[in-house]
Amino acid sequence: MTVTRSNKNLFVQVINDDEGKTLASISTLEKEFADLKPTTEGAAKLGEAFGKRLQDKKITTVVFDRNGYLYHGVVKALADGTRSAGIIF
């Protein structure tokens, strides 16, 4: 699970490194999440939604790649939201 963020948006993907394929993704550019801001509250909600999306695809365990970002604030809230949906890091 890799995270990319900008000042306006958040992007999260689960990638199978062996095959080089994206298994699932979510971002604040999607219509249903367009109202979420890249704040800790918005990241937590996005993480919960992504966790549910992963559960639907029967993905329960991922490796978290914070992509060079410090593990606090928005990145931590996103991870915690995903964990609250039952995904194991």
PyMOL Python script that loads the backbone (N, CA, C, O; Angstrom):
from pymol import cmd

cmd.read_pdbstr("""\
ATOM      1  N   MET A   1       0.858  -1.169   0.000  1.00  0.00           N
ATOM      2  CA  MET A   1       0.000   0.000   0.000  1.00  0.00           C
ATOM      3  C   MET A   1       0.898   1.224   0.000  1.00  0.00           C
ATOM      4  O   MET A   1       1.675   1.426   0.933  1.00  0.00           O
ATOM      5  N   THR A   2       0.799   2.027  -1.024  1.00  0.00           N
ATOM      6  CA  THR A   2       1.629   3.213  -1.125  1.00  0.00           C
ATOM      7  C   THR A   2       0.755   4.472  -1.096  1.00  0.00           C
ATOM      8  O   THR A   2      -0.355   4.492  -1.626  1.00  0.00           O
ATOM      9  N   VAL A   3       1.282   5.502  -0.471  1.00  0.00           N
ATOM     10  CA  VAL A   3       0.564   6.760  -0.301  1.00  0.00           C
ATOM     11  C   VAL A   3       1.293   7.870  -1.047  1.00  0.00           C
ATOM     12  O   VAL A   3       2.515   7.989  -0.967  1.00  0.00           O
ATOM     13  N   THR A   4       0.533   8.675  -1.766  1.00  0.00           N
ATOM     14  CA  THR A   4       1.063   9.879  -2.391  1.00  0.00           C
ATOM     15  C   THR A   4       0.128  11.011  -2.012  1.00  0.00           C
ATOM     16  O   THR A   4      -1.092  10.852  -2.021  1.00  0.00           O
ATOM     17  N   ARG A   5       0.702  12.138  -1.683  1.00  0.00           N
ATOM     18  CA  ARG A   5      -0.135  13.259  -1.287  1.00  0.00           C
ATOM     19  C   ARG A   5       0.359  14.541  -1.935  1.00  0.00           C
ATOM     20  O   ARG A   5       1.530  14.674  -2.291  1.00  0.00           O
ATOM     21  N   SER A   6      -0.555  15.467  -2.074  1.00  0.00           N
ATOM     22  CA  SER A   6      -0.223  16.804  -2.545  1.00  0.00           C
ATOM     23  C   SER A   6      -0.930  17.782  -1.613  1.00  0.00           C
ATOM     24  O   SER A   6      -1.540  17.371  -0.627  1.00  0.00           O
ATOM     25  N   ASN A   7      -0.852  19.043  -1.914  1.00  0.00           N
ATOM     26  CA  ASN A   7      -1.527  20.027  -1.071  1.00  0.00           C
ATOM     27  C   ASN A   7      -3.042  19.942  -1.202  1.00  0.00           C
ATOM     28  O   ASN A   7      -3.762  20.401  -0.315  1.00  0.00           O
ATOM     29  N   LYS A   8      -3.541  19.358  -2.299  1.00  0.00           N
ATOM     30  CA  LYS A   8      -4.977  19.319  -2.535  1.00  0.00           C
ATOM     31  C   LYS A   8      -5.579  17.919  -2.529  1.00  0.00           C
ATOM     32  O   LYS A   8      -6.786  17.782  -2.333  1.00  0.00           O
ATOM     33  N   ASN A   9      -4.780  16.878  -2.736  1.00  0.00           N
ATOM     34  CA  ASN A   9      -5.332  15.538  -2.897  1.00  0.00           C
ATOM     35  C   ASN A   9      -4.487  14.471  -2.223  1.00  0.00           C
ATOM     36  O   ASN A   9      -3.309  14.667  -1.927  1.00  0.00           O
ATOM     37  N   LEU A  10      -5.135  13.332  -1.992  1.00  0.00           N
ATOM     38  CA  LEU A  10      -4.483  12.131  -1.462  1.00  0.00           C
ATOM     39  C   LEU A  10      -4.731  10.980  -2.434  1.00  0.00           C
ATOM     40  O   LEU A  10      -5.816  10.857  -3.004  1.00  0.00           O
ATOM     41  N   PHE A  11      -3.722  10.146  -2.615  1.00  0.00           N
ATOM     42  CA  PHE A  11      -3.811   8.997  -3.505  1.00  0.00           C
ATOM     43  C   PHE A  11      -3.259   7.778  -2.764  1.00  0.00           C
ATOM     44  O   PHE A  11      -2.201   7.858  -2.140  1.00  0.00           O
ATOM     45  N   VAL A  12      -3.960   6.666  -2.829  1.00  0.00           N
ATOM     46  CA  VAL A  12      -3.521   5.436  -2.172  1.00  0.00           C
ATOM     47  C   VAL A  12      -3.705   4.286  -3.162  1.00  0.00           C
ATOM     48  O   VAL A  12      -4.724   4.202  -3.846  1.00  0.00           O
ATOM     49  N   GLN A  13      -2.714   3.410  -3.229  1.00  0.00           N
ATOM     50  CA  GLN A  13      -2.779   2.250  -4.113  1.00  0.00           C
ATOM     51  C   GLN A  13      -2.240   1.021  -3.394  1.00  0.00           C
ATOM     52  O   GLN A  13      -1.348   1.112  -2.551  1.00  0.00           O
ATOM     53  N   VAL A  14      -2.799  -0.119  -3.745  1.00  0.00           N
ATOM     54  CA  VAL A  14      -2.218  -1.395  -3.353  1.00  0.00           C
ATOM     55  C   VAL A  14      -1.710  -2.022  -4.636  1.00  0.00           C
ATOM     56  O   VAL A  14      -2.469  -2.235  -5.581  1.00  0.00           O
ATOM     57  N   ILE A  15      -0.415  -2.316  -4.661  1.00  0.00           N
ATOM     58  CA  ILE A  15       0.245  -2.794  -5.869  1.00  0.00           C
ATOM     59  C   ILE A  15       0.839  -4.176  -5.609  1.00  0.00           C
ATOM     60  O   ILE A  15       1.450  -4.410  -4.566  1.00  0.00           O
ATOM     61  N   ASN A  16       0.659  -5.080  -6.555  1.00  0.00           N
ATOM     62  CA  ASN A  16       1.320  -6.372  -6.520  1.00  0.00           C
ATOM     63  C   ASN A  16       2.669  -6.191  -7.208  1.00  0.00           C
ATOM     64  O   ASN A  16       2.723  -6.075  -8.432  1.00  0.00           O
ATOM     65  N   ASP A  17       3.751  -6.164  -6.447  1.00  0.00           N
ATOM     66  CA  ASP A  17       5.078  -5.911  -7.000  1.00  0.00           C
ATOM     67  C   ASP A  17       5.552  -7.023  -7.937  1.00  0.00           C
ATOM     68  O   ASP A  17       6.299  -6.765  -8.881  1.00  0.00           O
ATOM     69  N   ASP A  18       5.122  -8.249  -7.679  1.00  0.00           N
ATOM     70  CA  ASP A  18       5.552  -9.361  -8.521  1.00  0.00           C
ATOM     71  C   ASP A  18       5.021  -9.230  -9.951  1.00  0.00           C
ATOM     72  O   ASP A  18       5.740  -9.495 -10.915  1.00  0.00           O
ATOM     73  N   GLU A  19       3.767  -8.822 -10.075  1.00  0.00           N
ATOM     74  CA  GLU A  19       3.146  -8.707 -11.385  1.00  0.00           C
ATOM     75  C   GLU A  19       3.153  -7.275 -11.917  1.00  0.00           C
ATOM     76  O   GLU A  19       2.925  -7.052 -13.106  1.00  0.00           O
ATOM     77  N   GLY A  20       3.414  -6.309 -11.042  1.00  0.00           N
ATOM     78  CA  GLY A  20       3.406  -4.915 -11.456  1.00  0.00           C
ATOM     79  C   GLY A  20       2.015  -4.391 -11.746  1.00  0.00           C
ATOM     80  O   GLY A  20       1.843  -3.529 -12.608  1.00  0.00           O
ATOM     81  N   LYS A  21       1.016  -4.905 -11.032  1.00  0.00           N
ATOM     82  CA  LYS A  21      -0.371  -4.508 -11.260  1.00  0.00           C
ATOM     83  C   LYS A  21      -0.937  -3.822 -10.021  1.00  0.00           C
ATOM     84  O   LYS A  21      -0.624  -4.189  -8.889  1.00  0.00           O
ATOM     85  N   THR A  22      -1.771  -2.826 -10.259  1.00  0.00           N
ATOM     86  CA  THR A  22      -2.488  -2.172  -9.175  1.00  0.00           C
ATOM     87  C   THR A  22      -3.717  -3.010  -8.852  1.00  0.00           C
ATOM     88  O   THR A  22      -4.544  -3.271  -9.726  1.00  0.00           O
ATOM     89  N   LEU A  23      -3.836  -3.431  -7.596  1.00  0.00           N
ATOM     90  CA  LEU A  23      -4.959  -4.263  -7.172  1.00  0.00           C
ATOM     91  C   LEU A  23      -6.149  -3.424  -6.741  1.00  0.00           C
ATOM     92  O   LEU A  23      -7.299  -3.803  -6.966  1.00  0.00           O
ATOM     93  N   ALA A  24      -5.871  -2.276  -6.116  1.00  0.00           N
ATOM     94  CA  ALA A  24      -6.939  -1.384  -5.665  1.00  0.00           C
ATOM     95  C   ALA A  24      -6.356   0.013  -5.510  1.00  0.00           C
ATOM     96  O   ALA A  24      -5.170   0.183  -5.226  1.00  0.00           O
ATOM     97  N   SER A  25      -7.211   1.001  -5.703  1.00  0.00           N
ATOM     98  CA  SER A  25      -6.762   2.375  -5.517  1.00  0.00           C
ATOM     99  C   SER A  25      -7.935   3.244  -5.075  1.00  0.00           C
ATOM    100  O   SER A  25      -9.101   2.887  -5.241  1.00  0.00           O
ATOM    101  N   ILE A  26      -7.586   4.382  -4.514  1.00  0.00           N
ATOM    102  CA  ILE A  26      -8.595   5.350  -4.077  1.00  0.00           C
ATOM    103  C   ILE A  26      -7.917   6.715  -4.057  1.00  0.00           C
ATOM    104  O   ILE A  26      -6.715   6.809  -3.811  1.00  0.00           O
ATOM    105  N   SER A  27      -8.671   7.753  -4.312  1.00  0.00           N
ATOM    106  CA  SER A  27      -8.113   9.105  -4.230  1.00  0.00           C
ATOM    107  C   SER A  27      -9.231  10.100  -3.973  1.00  0.00           C
ATOM    108  O   SER A  27     -10.413   9.790  -4.121  1.00  0.00           O
ATOM    109  N   THR A  28      -8.835  11.286  -3.591  1.00  0.00           N
ATOM    110  CA  THR A  28      -9.811  12.350  -3.360  1.00  0.00           C
ATOM    111  C   THR A  28     -10.276  12.963  -4.674  1.00  0.00           C
ATOM    112  O   THR A  28     -11.091  13.886  -4.661  1.00  0.00           O
ATOM    113  N   LEU A  29      -9.781  12.475  -5.805  1.00  0.00           N
ATOM    114  CA  LEU A  29     -10.266  12.933  -7.102  1.00  0.00           C
ATOM    115  C   LEU A  29     -11.536  12.200  -7.538  1.00  0.00           C
ATOM    116  O   LEU A  29     -12.213  12.631  -8.472  1.00  0.00           O
ATOM    117  N   GLU A  30     -11.858  11.092  -6.864  1.00  0.00           N
ATOM    118  CA  GLU A  30     -13.092  10.369  -7.171  1.00  0.00           C
ATOM    119  C   GLU A  30     -14.285  11.199  -6.707  1.00  0.00           C
ATOM    120  O   GLU A  30     -14.202  11.908  -5.704  1.00  0.00           O
ATOM    121  N   LYS A  31     -15.389  11.108  -7.435  1.00  0.00           N
ATOM    122  CA  LYS A  31     -16.560  11.949  -7.150  1.00  0.00           C
ATOM    123  C   LYS A  31     -17.076  11.798  -5.729  1.00  0.00           C
ATOM    124  O   LYS A  31     -17.433  12.788  -5.091  1.00  0.00           O
ATOM    125  N   GLU A  32     -17.120  10.569  -5.228  1.00  0.00           N
ATOM    126  CA  GLU A  32     -17.684  10.356  -3.894  1.00  0.00           C
ATOM    127  C   GLU A  32     -16.784  10.872  -2.767  1.00  0.00           C
ATOM    128  O   GLU A  32     -17.247  11.048  -1.640  1.00  0.00           O
ATOM    129  N   PHE A  33     -15.503  11.116  -3.061  1.00  0.00           N
ATOM    130  CA  PHE A  33     -14.579  11.617  -2.043  1.00  0.00           C
ATOM    131  C   PHE A  33     -14.073  13.020  -2.357  1.00  0.00           C
ATOM    132  O   PHE A  33     -13.139  13.495  -1.712  1.00  0.00           O
ATOM    133  N   ALA A  34     -14.666  13.679  -3.325  1.00  0.00           N
ATOM    134  CA  ALA A  34     -14.200  14.999  -3.759  1.00  0.00           C
ATOM    135  C   ALA A  34     -14.323  16.049  -2.665  1.00  0.00           C
ATOM    136  O   ALA A  34     -13.592  17.040  -2.672  1.00  0.00           O
ATOM    137  N   ASP A  35     -15.242  15.840  -1.721  1.00  0.00           N
ATOM    138  CA  ASP A  35     -15.411  16.815  -0.644  1.00  0.00           C
ATOM    139  C   ASP A  35     -14.388  16.659   0.473  1.00  0.00           C
ATOM    140  O   ASP A  35     -14.302  17.521   1.347  1.00  0.00           O
ATOM    141  N   LEU A  36     -13.605  15.573   0.466  1.00  0.00           N
ATOM    142  CA  LEU A  36     -12.593  15.357   1.496  1.00  0.00           C
ATOM    143  C   LEU A  36     -11.351  16.198   1.202  1.00  0.00           C
ATOM    144  O   LEU A  36     -10.873  16.251   0.069  1.00  0.00           O
ATOM    145  N   LYS A  37     -10.852  16.838   2.222  1.00  0.00           N
ATOM    146  CA  LYS A  37      -9.630  17.632   2.110  1.00  0.00           C
ATOM    147  C   LYS A  37      -8.456  16.788   2.614  1.00  0.00           C
ATOM    148  O   LYS A  37      -8.669  15.829   3.356  1.00  0.00           O
ATOM    149  N   PRO A  38      -7.230  17.123   2.231  1.00  0.00           N
ATOM    150  CA  PRO A  38      -6.068  16.350   2.711  1.00  0.00           C
ATOM    151  C   PRO A  38      -5.684  16.730   4.146  1.00  0.00           C
ATOM    152  O   PRO A  38      -4.541  17.092   4.425  1.00  0.00           O
ATOM    153  N   THR A  39      -6.658  16.637   5.035  1.00  0.00           N
ATOM    154  CA  THR A  39      -6.434  16.886   6.458  1.00  0.00           C
ATOM    155  C   THR A  39      -6.465  15.547   7.183  1.00  0.00           C
ATOM    156  O   THR A  39      -6.729  14.513   6.569  1.00  0.00           O
ATOM    157  N   THR A  40      -6.198  15.561   8.477  1.00  0.00           N
ATOM    158  CA  THR A  40      -6.216  14.299   9.219  1.00  0.00           C
ATOM    159  C   THR A  40      -7.619  13.692   9.238  1.00  0.00           C
ATOM    160  O   THR A  40      -7.766  12.472   9.169  1.00  0.00           O
ATOM    161  N   GLU A  41      -8.646  14.530   9.329  1.00  0.00           N
ATOM    162  CA  GLU A  41     -10.012  14.007   9.333  1.00  0.00           C
ATOM    163  C   GLU A  41     -10.369  13.404   7.983  1.00  0.00           C
ATOM    164  O   GLU A  41     -10.946  12.318   7.918  1.00  0.00           O
ATOM    165  N   GLY A  42     -10.030  14.101   6.908  1.00  0.00           N
ATOM    166  CA  GLY A  42     -10.304  13.592   5.573  1.00  0.00           C
ATOM    167  C   GLY A  42      -9.519  12.329   5.270  1.00  0.00           C
ATOM    168  O   GLY A  42     -10.033  11.409   4.633  1.00  0.00           O
ATOM    169  N   ALA A  43      -8.277  12.283   5.723  1.00  0.00           N
ATOM    170  CA  ALA A  43      -7.435  11.107   5.498  1.00  0.00           C
ATOM    171  C   ALA A  43      -7.978   9.894   6.245  1.00  0.00           C
ATOM    172  O   ALA A  43      -7.941   8.778   5.727  1.00  0.00           O
ATOM    173  N   ALA A  44      -8.480  10.106   7.458  1.00  0.00           N
ATOM    174  CA  ALA A  44      -9.045   9.005   8.232  1.00  0.00           C
ATOM    175  C   ALA A  44     -10.275   8.429   7.530  1.00  0.00           C
ATOM    176  O   ALA A  44     -10.436   7.211   7.466  1.00  0.00           O
ATOM    177  N   LYS A  45     -11.138   9.293   7.005  1.00  0.00           N
ATOM    178  CA  LYS A  45     -12.332   8.823   6.289  1.00  0.00           C
ATOM    179  C   LYS A  45     -11.945   8.107   5.000  1.00  0.00           C
ATOM    180  O   LYS A  45     -12.537   7.084   4.657  1.00  0.00           O
ATOM    181  N   LEU A  46     -10.968   8.633   4.293  1.00  0.00           N
ATOM    182  CA  LEU A  46     -10.497   7.990   3.067  1.00  0.00           C
ATOM    183  C   LEU A  46      -9.885   6.630   3.382  1.00  0.00           C
ATOM    184  O   LEU A  46     -10.094   5.670   2.640  1.00  0.00           O
ATOM    185  N   GLY A  47      -9.130   6.540   4.479  1.00  0.00           N
ATOM    186  CA  GLY A  47      -8.540   5.276   4.897  1.00  0.00           C
ATOM    187  C   GLY A  47      -9.589   4.230   5.229  1.00  0.00           C
ATOM    188  O   GLY A  47      -9.440   3.064   4.866  1.00  0.00           O
ATOM    189  N   GLU A  48     -10.654   4.637   5.919  1.00  0.00           N
ATOM    190  CA  GLU A  48     -11.735   3.700   6.238  1.00  0.00           C
ATOM    191  C   GLU A  48     -12.406   3.194   4.970  1.00  0.00           C
ATOM    192  O   GLU A  48     -12.679   2.000   4.840  1.00  0.00           O
ATOM    193  N   ALA A  49     -12.672   4.100   4.038  1.00  0.00           N
ATOM    194  CA  ALA A  49     -13.301   3.701   2.777  1.00  0.00           C
ATOM    195  C   ALA A  49     -12.384   2.767   1.988  1.00  0.00           C
ATOM    196  O   ALA A  49     -12.849   1.813   1.365  1.00  0.00           O
ATOM    197  N   PHE A  50     -11.087   3.043   2.016  1.00  0.00           N
ATOM    198  CA  PHE A  50     -10.140   2.191   1.301  1.00  0.00           C
ATOM    199  C   PHE A  50     -10.050   0.816   1.955  1.00  0.00           C
ATOM    200  O   PHE A  50      -9.944  -0.198   1.265  1.00  0.00           O
ATOM    201  N   GLY A  51     -10.091   0.783   3.275  1.00  0.00           N
ATOM    202  CA  GLY A  51     -10.092  -0.494   3.971  1.00  0.00           C
ATOM    203  C   GLY A  51     -11.292  -1.347   3.601  1.00  0.00           C
ATOM    204  O   GLY A  51     -11.164  -2.559   3.426  1.00  0.00           O
ATOM    205  N   LYS A  52     -12.458  -0.723   3.480  1.00  0.00           N
ATOM    206  CA  LYS A  52     -13.660  -1.453   3.066  1.00  0.00           C
ATOM    207  C   LYS A  52     -13.518  -1.946   1.630  1.00  0.00           C
ATOM    208  O   LYS A  52     -13.950  -3.052   1.305  1.00  0.00           O
ATOM    209  N   ARG A  53     -12.917  -1.132   0.776  1.00  0.00           N
ATOM    210  CA  ARG A  53     -12.698  -1.522  -0.619  1.00  0.00           C
ATOM    211  C   ARG A  53     -11.750  -2.725  -0.693  1.00  0.00           C
ATOM    212  O   ARG A  53     -11.946  -3.633  -1.499  1.00  0.00           O
ATOM    213  N   LEU A  54     -10.717  -2.716   0.164  1.00  0.00           N
ATOM    214  CA  LEU A  54      -9.791  -3.853   0.196  1.00  0.00           C
ATOM    215  C   LEU A  54     -10.479  -5.107   0.716  1.00  0.00           C
ATOM    216  O   LEU A  54     -10.251  -6.202   0.201  1.00  0.00           O
ATOM    217  N   GLN A  55     -11.317  -4.953   1.733  1.00  0.00           N
ATOM    218  CA  GLN A  55     -12.058  -6.102   2.272  1.00  0.00           C
ATOM    219  C   GLN A  55     -12.948  -6.713   1.196  1.00  0.00           C
ATOM    220  O   GLN A  55     -13.063  -7.935   1.106  1.00  0.00           O
ATOM    221  N   ASP A  56     -13.580  -5.869   0.378  1.00  0.00           N
ATOM    222  CA  ASP A  56     -14.434  -6.373  -0.707  1.00  0.00           C
ATOM    223  C   ASP A  56     -13.637  -7.184  -1.718  1.00  0.00           C
ATOM    224  O   ASP A  56     -14.165  -8.114  -2.327  1.00  0.00           O
ATOM    225  N   LYS A  57     -12.363  -6.832  -1.897  1.00  0.00           N
ATOM    226  CA  LYS A  57     -11.502  -7.571  -2.830  1.00  0.00           C
ATOM    227  C   LYS A  57     -10.759  -8.710  -2.136  1.00  0.00           C
ATOM    228  O   LYS A  57      -9.879  -9.341  -2.722  1.00  0.00           O
ATOM    229  N   LYS A  58     -11.125  -8.963  -0.879  1.00  0.00           N
ATOM    230  CA  LYS A  58     -10.540 -10.047  -0.081  1.00  0.00           C
ATOM    231  C   LYS A  58      -9.044  -9.861   0.161  1.00  0.00           C
ATOM    232  O   LYS A  58      -8.293 -10.835   0.223  1.00  0.00           O
ATOM    233  N   ILE A  59      -8.615  -8.601   0.298  1.00  0.00           N
ATOM    234  CA  ILE A  59      -7.234  -8.278   0.666  1.00  0.00           C
ATOM    235  C   ILE A  59      -7.259  -7.888   2.135  1.00  0.00           C
ATOM    236  O   ILE A  59      -7.920  -6.921   2.513  1.00  0.00           O
ATOM    237  N   THR A  60      -6.540  -8.638   2.965  1.00  0.00           N
ATOM    238  CA  THR A  60      -6.587  -8.369   4.404  1.00  0.00           C
ATOM    239  C   THR A  60      -5.252  -7.915   4.974  1.00  0.00           C
ATOM    240  O   THR A  60      -5.213  -7.329   6.056  1.00  0.00           O
ATOM    241  N   THR A  61      -4.157  -8.173   4.267  1.00  0.00           N
ATOM    242  CA  THR A  61      -2.831  -7.816   4.765  1.00  0.00           C
ATOM    243  C   THR A  61      -2.067  -7.076   3.672  1.00  0.00           C
ATOM    244  O   THR A  61      -2.025  -7.510   2.521  1.00  0.00           O
ATOM    245  N   VAL A  62      -1.461  -5.947   4.053  1.00  0.00           N
ATOM    246  CA  VAL A  62      -0.664  -5.162   3.105  1.00  0.00           C
ATOM    247  C   VAL A  62       0.614  -4.707   3.796  1.00  0.00           C
ATOM    248  O   VAL A  62       0.723  -4.754   5.021  1.00  0.00           O
ATOM    249  N   VAL A  63       1.570  -4.272   3.002  1.00  0.00           N
ATOM    250  CA  VAL A  63       2.794  -3.650   3.504  1.00  0.00           C
ATOM    251  C   VAL A  63       2.649  -2.159   3.242  1.00  0.00           C
ATOM    252  O   VAL A  63       2.369  -1.756   2.113  1.00  0.00           O
ATOM    253  N   PHE A  64       2.836  -1.338   4.267  1.00  0.00           N
ATOM    254  CA  PHE A  64       2.615   0.100   4.156  1.00  0.00           C
ATOM    255  C   PHE A  64       3.882   0.802   3.704  1.00  0.00           C
ATOM    256  O   PHE A  64       4.926   0.692   4.346  1.00  0.00           O
ATOM    257  N   ASP A  65       3.786   1.526   2.590  1.00  0.00           N
ATOM    258  CA  ASP A  65       4.897   2.319   2.065  1.00  0.00           C
ATOM    259  C   ASP A  65       4.475   3.772   2.152  1.00  0.00           C
ATOM    260  O   ASP A  65       3.599   4.215   1.409  1.00  0.00           O
ATOM    261  N   ARG A  66       5.091   4.513   3.055  1.00  0.00           N
ATOM    262  CA  ARG A  66       4.707   5.914   3.245  1.00  0.00           C
ATOM    263  C   ARG A  66       5.346   6.818   2.215  1.00  0.00           C
ATOM    264  O   ARG A  66       5.153   8.033   2.254  1.00  0.00           O
ATOM    265  N   ASN A  67       6.111   6.242   1.286  1.00  0.00           N
ATOM    266  CA  ASN A  67       6.637   6.952   0.127  1.00  0.00           C
ATOM    267  C   ASN A  67       7.515   8.152   0.510  1.00  0.00           C
ATOM    268  O   ASN A  67       7.520   9.171  -0.180  1.00  0.00           O
ATOM    269  N   GLY A  68       8.245   8.021   1.603  1.00  0.00           N
ATOM    270  CA  GLY A  68       9.158   9.076   2.028  1.00  0.00           C
ATOM    271  C   GLY A  68       8.545  10.119   2.936  1.00  0.00           C
ATOM    272  O   GLY A  68       9.264  10.950   3.491  1.00  0.00           O
ATOM    273  N   TYR A  69       7.221  10.095   3.103  1.00  0.00           N
ATOM    274  CA  TYR A  69       6.568  11.058   3.987  1.00  0.00           C
ATOM    275  C   TYR A  69       6.761  10.635   5.438  1.00  0.00           C
ATOM    276  O   TYR A  69       6.823   9.444   5.742  1.00  0.00           O
ATOM    277  N   LEU A  70       6.856  11.608   6.321  1.00  0.00           N
ATOM    278  CA  LEU A  70       6.965  11.294   7.740  1.00  0.00           C
ATOM    279  C   LEU A  70       5.673  10.651   8.227  1.00  0.00           C
ATOM    280  O   LEU A  70       4.586  10.982   7.754  1.00  0.00           O
ATOM    281  N   TYR A  71       5.804   9.731   9.175  1.00  0.00           N
ATOM    282  CA  TYR A  71       4.641   9.012   9.688  1.00  0.00           C
ATOM    283  C   TYR A  71       4.006   9.799  10.824  1.00  0.00           C
ATOM    284  O   TYR A  71       4.160   9.463  11.998  1.00  0.00           O
ATOM    285  N   HIS A  72       3.297  10.843  10.454  1.00  0.00           N
ATOM    286  CA  HIS A  72       2.503  11.607  11.412  1.00  0.00           C
ATOM    287  C   HIS A  72       1.466  12.398  10.628  1.00  0.00           C
ATOM    288  O   HIS A  72       1.533  12.472   9.401  1.00  0.00           O
ATOM    289  N   GLY A  73       0.532  12.974  11.317  1.00  0.00           N
ATOM    290  CA  GLY A  73      -0.472  13.802  10.664  1.00  0.00           C
ATOM    291  C   GLY A  73      -1.328  13.031   9.679  1.00  0.00           C
ATOM    292  O   GLY A  73      -1.951  12.031  10.036  1.00  0.00           O
ATOM    293  N   VAL A  74      -1.359  13.498   8.440  1.00  0.00           N
ATOM    294  CA  VAL A  74      -2.235  12.941   7.409  1.00  0.00           C
ATOM    295  C   VAL A  74      -1.888  11.488   7.103  1.00  0.00           C
ATOM    296  O   VAL A  74      -2.789  10.659   6.981  1.00  0.00           O
ATOM    297  N   VAL A  75      -0.625  11.167   6.979  1.00  0.00           N
ATOM    298  CA  VAL A  75      -0.210   9.802   6.644  1.00  0.00           C
ATOM    299  C   VAL A  75      -0.597   8.838   7.772  1.00  0.00           C
ATOM    300  O   VAL A  75      -1.080   7.737   7.508  1.00  0.00           O
ATOM    301  N   LYS A  76      -0.391   9.241   9.002  1.00  0.00           N
ATOM    302  CA  LYS A  76      -0.758   8.397  10.145  1.00  0.00           C
ATOM    303  C   LYS A  76      -2.274   8.224  10.217  1.00  0.00           C
ATOM    304  O   LYS A  76      -2.758   7.123  10.476  1.00  0.00           O
ATOM    305  N   ALA A  77      -3.023   9.300   9.991  1.00  0.00           N
ATOM    306  CA  ALA A  77      -4.487   9.221  10.025  1.00  0.00           C
ATOM    307  C   ALA A  77      -5.007   8.283   8.934  1.00  0.00           C
ATOM    308  O   ALA A  77      -5.950   7.526   9.166  1.00  0.00           O
ATOM    309  N   LEU A  78      -4.407   8.329   7.770  1.00  0.00           N
ATOM    310  CA  LEU A  78      -4.788   7.438   6.677  1.00  0.00           C
ATOM    311  C   LEU A  78      -4.524   5.981   7.049  1.00  0.00           C
ATOM    312  O   LEU A  78      -5.369   5.117   6.818  1.00  0.00           O
ATOM    313  N   ALA A  79      -3.363   5.710   7.618  1.00  0.00           N
ATOM    314  CA  ALA A  79      -3.020   4.356   8.039  1.00  0.00           C
ATOM    315  C   ALA A  79      -3.959   3.869   9.145  1.00  0.00           C
ATOM    316  O   ALA A  79      -4.426   2.731   9.106  1.00  0.00           O
ATOM    317  N   ASP A  80      -4.232   4.718  10.116  1.00  0.00           N
ATOM    318  CA  ASP A  80      -5.111   4.346  11.212  1.00  0.00           C
ATOM    319  C   ASP A  80      -6.536   4.082  10.716  1.00  0.00           C
ATOM    320  O   ASP A  80      -7.198   3.158  11.188  1.00  0.00           O
ATOM    321  N   GLY A  81      -7.005   4.897   9.763  1.00  0.00           N
ATOM    322  CA  GLY A  81      -8.326   4.674   9.194  1.00  0.00           C
ATOM    323  C   GLY A  81      -8.410   3.352   8.456  1.00  0.00           C
ATOM    324  O   GLY A  81      -9.426   2.662   8.531  1.00  0.00           O
ATOM    325  N   THR A  82      -7.364   2.995   7.751  1.00  0.00           N
ATOM    326  CA  THR A  82      -7.338   1.723   7.034  1.00  0.00           C
ATOM    327  C   THR A  82      -7.294   0.559   8.023  1.00  0.00           C
ATOM    328  O   THR A  82      -7.951  -0.461   7.818  1.00  0.00           O
ATOM    329  N   ARG A  83      -6.523   0.716   9.087  1.00  0.00           N
ATOM    330  CA  ARG A  83      -6.468  -0.327  10.122  1.00  0.00           C
ATOM    331  C   ARG A  83      -7.811  -0.507  10.792  1.00  0.00           C
ATOM    332  O   ARG A  83      -8.185  -1.633  11.120  1.00  0.00           O
ATOM    333  N   SER A  84      -8.551   0.574  11.006  1.00  0.00           N
ATOM    334  CA  SER A  84      -9.834   0.477  11.688  1.00  0.00           C
ATOM    335  C   SER A  84     -10.845  -0.316  10.860  1.00  0.00           C
ATOM    336  O   SER A  84     -11.830  -0.816  11.404  1.00  0.00           O
ATOM    337  N   ALA A  85     -10.614  -0.434   9.566  1.00  0.00           N
ATOM    338  CA  ALA A  85     -11.491  -1.225   8.699  1.00  0.00           C
ATOM    339  C   ALA A  85     -11.084  -2.701   8.681  1.00  0.00           C
ATOM    340  O   ALA A  85     -11.716  -3.507   7.999  1.00  0.00           O
ATOM    341  N   GLY A  86     -10.033  -3.058   9.427  1.00  0.00           N
ATOM    342  CA  GLY A  86      -9.641  -4.453   9.557  1.00  0.00           C
ATOM    343  C   GLY A  86      -8.454  -4.881   8.709  1.00  0.00           C
ATOM    344  O   GLY A  86      -8.160  -6.073   8.624  1.00  0.00           O
ATOM    345  N   ILE A  87      -7.770  -3.940   8.084  1.00  0.00           N
ATOM    346  CA  ILE A  87      -6.599  -4.280   7.272  1.00  0.00           C
ATOM    347  C   ILE A  87      -5.385  -4.351   8.181  1.00  0.00           C
ATOM    348  O   ILE A  87      -5.201  -3.486   9.037  1.00  0.00           O
ATOM    349  N   ILE A  88      -4.559  -5.366   8.006  1.00  0.00           N
ATOM    350  CA  ILE A  88      -3.377  -5.580   8.839  1.00  0.00           C
ATOM    351  C   ILE A  88      -2.144  -5.118   8.084  1.00  0.00           C
ATOM    352  O   ILE A  88      -1.962  -5.446   6.912  1.00  0.00           O
ATOM    353  N   PHE A  89      -1.295  -4.351   8.765  1.00  0.00           N
ATOM    354  CA  PHE A  89      -0.015  -3.910   8.176  1.00  0.00           C
ATOM    355  C   PHE A  89       1.088  -4.793   8.689  1.00  0.00           C
ATOM    356  O   PHE A  89       2.249  -4.605   8.326  1.00  0.00           O
TER     357      PHE A  89
END
""", "prot")
cmd.dss("prot")
cmd.show_as("cartoon", "prot")
cmd.util.cbc("prot")
cmd.orient("prot")
